[in-house]
Amino acid sequence: MRYAETGFNLEIDLTRGNIERVETDPRDTELYLGGLGTNAKLLWERVPPEVEPFSPENLLIFSAGLLCGTPATGCNRTIVSTISPQTQLLAFSMMGGFWAPELKYAGYDKVVLRGKSPELVYIWIHNDKVEIRDAAHLRGKGAIETAELIRRELKEPKAQVAAIGLAGENRVYFASIEQGRSSASRGGIGAVMGDKGVKAIVVRGTKDIHLARPAEYIELCTEVLNYIKHREQHPIPGVMPILAGLGSPQEMKVHDEKWHTENFMWGNSRLRRKDFWNDEIAKKWTETLESSRQRLISCYNCPMKCGATLSLPGFPTYMMKCFSKLTYTMAAMSDLEFGLKIAQRATEYGVDAYSTPQVMAFALELYEAGILTDQDMAGLPTDNEERFFWLLDRIVRREGIGDVLADGTYWAARQIGKGAEAFAHNTIKKHEQLPLKLSMLNPIYFLMYSTGEKINITQIEGQFPQAPFPTKAEREEFVKDWIQVPDEKFKHYLLEWEPRGEKSMPFFPTVQMCCEIVDWMEKMHYIDDALGMCAGLSSFPLKPPYHIHNYPKFISAGAGFDMDEEQLTQAVKRYRTLVRAFNIRRGMRRKDDKPPENHWKKRFPELEKELLDTYYTFKGWNREGIPTRECLQELGLDYVVAEFEQRGIPMESDVEPSETAPAKAAPQ
Ligand code: SF4
């Protein structure tokens, strides 16, 4: 008997139309947990570095996390992994909603797609019956529209649908996979789905999931629910609204957007509007949100209601997902109503809400600078908001200049030339980042931005406050009930951390402390991505209900194998290192581990070098950022050692870096 997981993957060869139900090795679950962990193992074994993102040999894996479908609150994430067309590295984007639990109830932990379908198809998984069906009639349809059409066609209103829109069909490098209230957006995984000729994967399942020790598991779930209630009644004082509670309430519940609109950059991530938020704006934005919001909605088995259905005049009703409430608004320097309207169209097209607004604002900046000409932009409307709709339409269709922009700012700038590269200034590992430009180097964020392979800072940060509390009394209050810390020393780091003076950034927390803090934060995200837990209840917020002390109990009682904090830490280190090794095998090196050059105005090259050197050593990597032989062997990754040897990838700890990351300040 397999517990928590089903023990079976669906393997689909799209070229041949072959479908197999494959039993998986339970030992892999103990070593790599599930979700991202076992995805990484499959990709390591079956996708050598010579494989290009749009090659038939590239795999596209949809995985439910290990605990998805169990009664654990908020455990509903689908982890989609493939080679990203944008970064050329491993993409592992997550989506919430209902899809992953449904897949488990149908009897599978993963859907593994390989090859390419000669015609556009969708996959219909209904318990043991799995079909590849014609999707010619869905070509060009929106992602949400597609889901509705398929449900009607199958007469299955409860089927869960993960679909691409036009952007995925046309292999836009920042195309997403949409699932109603949620999406997997980073890394251009929708483009890989489109390249494989798959419009949608539709799931309906009615089987059970077994738990090893159900009574114990339910008790743990009850504790989590009680803690969620406690946190609802005790928001954290002195932090921005999104960090005061759990989940991502800034989406639809919170009207106060002072913090984001004044601290994030507008346009193509260049301009801060420091006094933007005033009473008039607050009133107008509140009215817009209240009048367009139909109802608040949650993902599967979660009380948090982070999302909402929205209805704006002249636009179909749709479900808003993470943070796109602001991204389009701020890129276009417009208002919330515009943002909510264009987000509807973007959701149907299926595009990433971080990259897309920046790409469009980038195009307009190039046009204003004379780098893109009237000829390039023939037909561009004069009205600002209409320009954004016009650009969006062209990008997803890959028409004219849209064909160039559809590759994202990094690749588009290189194709356009004439100085366009200077305008593509907000990428890490070739992928657009949050629109932030700050003053003083933050050593913790420096490490997260540089070494994070998830390519999204909100999927790396959390747990440790983003800034020091101003007074000692506030810090003492914060640490009082900080049960989530893996070690008491983290409380002392926070207590000592001052906004100014000797114990302030960039030299405090010290380099060693920064390494420990970043490692803790990253570890929690990687656990979530293997278990299928929403980061909004675990790795992202302060003082979450899931943490390093109760996760091992959930795994033991749910999946039925022994797990304590040390074993869990080792398992996470194993697949985190495997992700690193996978990207190293694809050519990633130290030179790629750097934030956008103008992310901070005040940079400290020596300190940054020390941070990176120390963090690499802390993680068991050499100075090139390559896991060392000792590290790999200690984690049982001997197969990685063998392949690194064969490929001549240096694992020695004293290897000299080929190029260090330049750390020069750029004009703001
Ligand atoms: S916290 Fe929000 S985003 Fe996370 S599972 Fe619950 S409703 Fe979904």
Boltz pocket constraint, residues with backbone or C-beta under 6 A from the ligand:
constraints:
  - pocket:
      binder: B
      contacts: [[A, 74], [A, 75], [A, 76], [A, 96], [A, 97], [A, 246], [A, 247], [A, 248], [A, 297], [A, 298], [A, 299], [A, 300], [A, 302], [A, 303], [A, 304], [A, 305], [A, 306], [A, 307], [A, 534], [A, 535], [A, 536], [A, 537]]
      max_distance: 6.0
